[in-house]
Amino acid sequence: MSGHSGSKPVIALTGASGFLGSHVADILLAKGFAVRASIRQTSNLRWLEGKDIETTIVDLENAKSCDSFLSGSSGLIHCAGLVTATGEQQYQRANVRTTENLLARAELTWKEQCDDPAFVLISSMAAHGPAGLDNPAVESNSPAPITAYGRSKLAAELAVNGSEWSFRRAILRPPSLYGPRDKEFLPLFKAATRGITARLGKSMTGLSLVHGWDAAAAAVALMQCDQATGTYFVDDLHTGYNWQELADILSSTTGKKIRTLQVPLVLLKISSSLLGRGRAISSPVLNPDRIRDLETSGWVCDGSLLSTTTGWQPKYSALTGFANTMDFFKEQDWL
C-alpha cells in the first residue's frame, strides 16, 4: 500500500471522535496503521486523547478541505454521519452529500498518489429496512428503508456503488450497536439493574446486535481484504435475539430476575406527540422514526458473508458484550 506516514500506511477516518469511529481508530493503531482523523471545531476528543492520532479539522462538503485530508492516504473509513435530524434534507446533506464529495475527491487524489486504495462506508441496516427472525436480511435482498435516516444511508450506498470509481469500495451495514463509550443502551441497563425491561409493541420478533469493538474490527477487515467489495451486514453471528433471550442475558448480566413490561406503541406515540417534535427527535425512545422502527417484524440480519469473505470473527456475544458494557458503565459512574 502507498500513502505512508514514515513506514506506516495512512488511513483517513471520519467520525473518529464518536462511539464507533473511536473504536475503529484504536484497531487501526493496533494493526500498525497511521490514523488521520477528521474532526469538527466542536468535536469532543475524549476517546482520542493521548493516542498517536493526527487530528485535522475538515469540512466534508468542501473539496479543498477533503483533498488535504485524503492526500497521502491509502484508504478511507467513512464513519461520520447524522443519526438524528429534523427532516429529510438534513439527513441528505450530512449522510449523502459528504459521501458524494469524499468519493469525488478520493477519485482525483488517489489517482495521482495511491496504489490499490480502498473506500469503506459505514452504513446501517436501516438502509435495508426491517427483517424478522424468520427471514433475516441478507445482502442479495432489495432494500426497502422505512425512515428518512434509512433512505439517506441507502442513497449514500448508491453513491458508493453507483459509479465506476477507480478504487475498491466496501459498505458495512451494522444493526443495533452497543458497547463501551456509547450511551444508547444505558437506559436499558439502568432498568435491568432494577429488575425490569420493556417490550415496546408486539410486532417485533427480535433484533440483531453487534458490539462496537466488533463492528469496528469488521470495518478494518473490509479495509484490509482485497476481495471485499460491495455490501456486507455485520452481527455477532447469532442471527438475532428474541425478547426472552434478551431478558435472560440481562438477568445474567445484572444478577437480577428480570420482569418484562409490555408497552403499547400507542402510548409512545401519544407521549411523542405531547413532547413535541423538536424534543421528541432527541429521545432514543420517543423519536418518531424510532417508533416506526418498532412497528416492524424486527431488525435481524445474517452477517455470515462478511465472515466468509474476510475471515472476521466477533469477539463478543451479547452475553459477554453486555457484561463488558456493564463494567464500563460502572467504571464511568454512569450506572
N, C-alpha and C positions, 0 to 999 in steps of 0.2 A: 504494500500500500504506500502511496505517496502522501504528502501533506503531513509533515512531521514537525514536532517541537523537540529539537535535539534528535534523539534516536526514537522518539515516541510518535506514533501516528496521532494526529489531532482529530477529535470528533467534536463537531459543533452540536450543542444541545440547547434546545429551547425549553422553557418551563422548568429549569433546573432548581429553582427555589421552592417548587411545590412538592407535594407528597410523593408522587410517582417519579417526577424528574430528579429529585434529590437522591432517590434510591438508584436511578439509572447512573447518575454521576458517580456514586460510590462504587458501583460494579465496574464501570469503565475504568476507574482508577485502579481497582484491584486487578484488572486484566491487563494493565500496562499501557493504557491509552492516556494521552493528554486531553483534558477536557476544557473546552472553551464554551462557557455558559452565557447565554443571552439573559439579561435582566432588565427590569424597568427601574426608573428612579424610585418607585415606591416599593420595590421588592423587599420582602423580609428574608434576609440571608441566614437565618438561624441555622438551617440544616447544612449550610455550605461553609460556615466559619471554621477556620483552622485547617482547611483542606487545600491541597495543591491544585486549585481550580482557577483558571483565568476567567474572570467575570467581565463582561462588557455590556454597556447599555446599548440596546438595539431596538430600533423601530422596525418591526417586522413587516410593515407596509411600505417602507422606504427602500428603494432599490440600492442606493449608495450605502446605506447602513447595512443591508444584508450582504452586499458584495464584500465589505470589510469583514463581516462576521464569518463568512464562508471561506475567505481567502486562506489558502494553505491547508485546508481541512481535507480529511479523507472520507468524510461522511457526515451525515446529519441525522440526529434523532429528534423529531419534532413533537415534543410533549405539550407545548403551550397551547392553551385553548380556553374557551369560555364554557363553563358548565351551567351557569345560571345567568339568564338575561331577561330583559323585559319584553323582548319580541324577536321576530324572525330576523330583522335587519341587523341587530346586534350580534346574533349568532353567526350570520353570514359574514359579517365584517371580521370578527375575531377568529372564526374557525375555517372559513373558506378563502377569503382574500389573502390572509397571511400565508396559507399553504400555497396558493397560486403564485404569490410573489416569490416565496422561497424556491419553488420549483424553477421558475424562470431565471432567477439569479444563479441558482446552482448550475443550470444548463450552461450559462455563459462562463461562470467562474471555474467550474471543474473541467470544462473542455480544454482550457488552457493550462491548468495546473495539476490535475489529478488523474491517476490511473485507477480504474475499477472502483469508483466511488459508489456509495450506497445512500439512499434516502429512505429512512424509516419513519412512517407516520403512526403516531399513537391515535387510534380512532376509538370506537366504542361499540359494544353490542347494540347500543341504541341505533346505530346506522343500519343494522339488520332488521330490527324490530323484534317483537316478543316471540317466544317459543317455549312450550311446556315440557315437562319431564318426559312425556310420552313421545315427543318429537323434537329433540334438541336441535338447535341451529347448527348448520354446517356450512362450509364455505361455498358450496355449489348452489345454495338457496338463492332465490331472487329476493333482494332486500325490500322491506316494506316498513320504513320507520314511521312511528306514530306521533312523534313530538317534533317541535321546532329544533331542538338540540339534535335529535337523531337525523333530521333532514340535513342539517348543516354538516354533520360528520360524514354523511353519505356523499354530499357534494364535494367535500374535501377529498374523499377517497376517489371519486370520479376524476378529480383534477390530477391525482397521482397516477391513476391507471389509464386515463383517457387520452393521453398523448404519447407520442413516440419519443420520450426523453432518452437521452444517450446514456443514462446511468441506471443502475439497478434500483428497483423500488420494492418495498415491502410494507405491508399495513398490519398493525396489530389491533385486534378488537377485544379488549377486556370486558368481562361482565362486571358484577359488583366487586369493587376493590375495597380492601380494608388493611389495617396494619399500623405499626408504629408511625408516628408523625401525622396521622390523619384523625380528624375528629368526627367523621361521618358516622361511624358506628358507635361513638361514645354514648349516645342516649340508650342504645340497645344494651350496652354493658352496664350502664348505671341502673337500668330497670332490672337486669338479670341479678345484680347484687342484692336487689330487694326481693328476689324470688318470682319475678313476673316477666313475661314477654308478651308481645301483641301480634296477633294475626290480623292484618289490615285487609278487610274484604274477604270474599270467599272464592274468587275466580282463580287466583294464582295457585298453581300446583307446587311451585318451588322455584329456586334460582341457583345459578352457578356462582361460585366465589373464587377469588384468587387473591392471595397475599400480595401486598405492594412490592415486596422484595422479589417475589417470583415473577410478577408481571414485568418488572424492570429487567430481570435476568433474561426474560423472553425477548424483550426489545433488543438487548445487546446480542443475543443469539441470532436474531434476524440480521443484525448489522454484520456479524462475522461470517454468516453462512452464505457462500457464493451461490448456492442453489435456491435460496429463499427469495421468491418473487411472488407478488400478488398478496392476497388477503389471508390472514390467519386468526382464528379465535384462540384465546388462551383461557384456561381454567386450571383448577388443581387436579384435573383428570378424574374427578369424582363424577362428573357429568350431572351435576345438580343435586341439591338437597331439598327434601320436603320439610314441612313445618315441624314435624315431630323430630326429625333428625337434628334440626337446628336447636330445638328446645333441649334435646338430650346433650348436645355439645355445650350449650350454655350452662346446663346443670353441672357437667363435668368441669367446666372452666371455673365456675364460681363456688362449687361445693354446695349449692343450694338446690332444693327441689323447685323446679320452675313451673309456674302456673300460666297457661296461655290464655290471654283475654282476646275474645273476638270483637273487633272494632268495625262496625259497618262503614263502608266508604261514604255513605250519605252524611254521616257525622263529620267526616273530614272535609267534605265539600262545603257543608254549611259553615264550618269553622274557618275554612279558607276564604269564603265569601265575606264573612263577618270581619276577618282580619284585614281585608283589603288587598288588592293585587300587589301593590308595592311591597308590603310587608310579607305577604304570603310567599312571594317568589324566593325570599331568602331563607325560608323554612325548609328543612330537609324532609318534612312530612306533609306540610300544607301547600307546597308548591303545586300549582295545577298540573304541571307536566308530570310530577311525581305521582300524583293521584291517578292520572291517566295510565301511568305505568302499572299501577296496581289493579287496573280493570282488565287485565290480560290473563292468558293461560300461564304465564311465567316468563322468566328470563334465564333460560337454560341453554348452554352451548356445549359443543364437543370440541375440545382443544387437541385432539389426538394428531391432527395433520401437522401442527406445529412441532410436536414431539418427534414425529416420524421424519420430518424434513431436516430439523436442526439438531436433534439429539437432546434438546432441552427437557429437563425433568423438574417438577416442582419440589421445592424444599419443604413446603408446609402443606398439610391437610388443614381443613377447617378446625379440627380438634387441636393440633399443635399450633396453628396460626392464631386461634383465639387466645390460647394460653400466652403466647408470645406478645400479643397485643395487650392483653390484660396486664401483664408485667410492666409493659411500657407505660400504660396509663397510670399505674400506681407510682412508678418512678417519677413521672412528671407531676404527680399530685393532681391529676385530672379526675381521679375517682376518689 
